């Protein structure tokens, strides 16, 4: 129910932002690439010893970016947006809820389980410097969009699944405030997208087995699609 209300608020905000996206009459400036959809493969860097990724870690993102052209040709612009992201990470690092605390253990190669993951839902604020060789009538063009992305985790869950039972709970150890750098490069419909997190996935002081700090950072590689 919580996530449904957040999504309703999110898409309602997009509808308000999307109004008045065309340049005023007589202004040669024009706007590009207002909405975006993306799919990523989620890597985790700086994994503790013995921890590895598995399955297909994925990310989904969608949102709206307000385009602010900086020159009459429209080839250079700034983009400020609002988005929503869902990211899943599959590893052999299991979170175990023990009262008000969470303990982490490394699942061995002989452990019989179907999947083990943690998942985050994030409200995102992308900030981009945009270059493209477009024109007001040409919708097939090269683009290079680089910038910064802020995020706030509104939901985080750990889930462990075996043949016999499912252990799932909200994980409060993940870091709520997120930020990183991103880059999108491509032509026309298909564009490569990269995101590197500049802070850790878990809060400072959260440790794994042998009191090893969980200083893991995300690297997302995928595709992003822009829609006017």
Order of alpha helices (4+ residues) and beta strands (2+ residues): alpha-beta-beta-beta-beta-beta-beta-beta-beta-beta-beta-beta
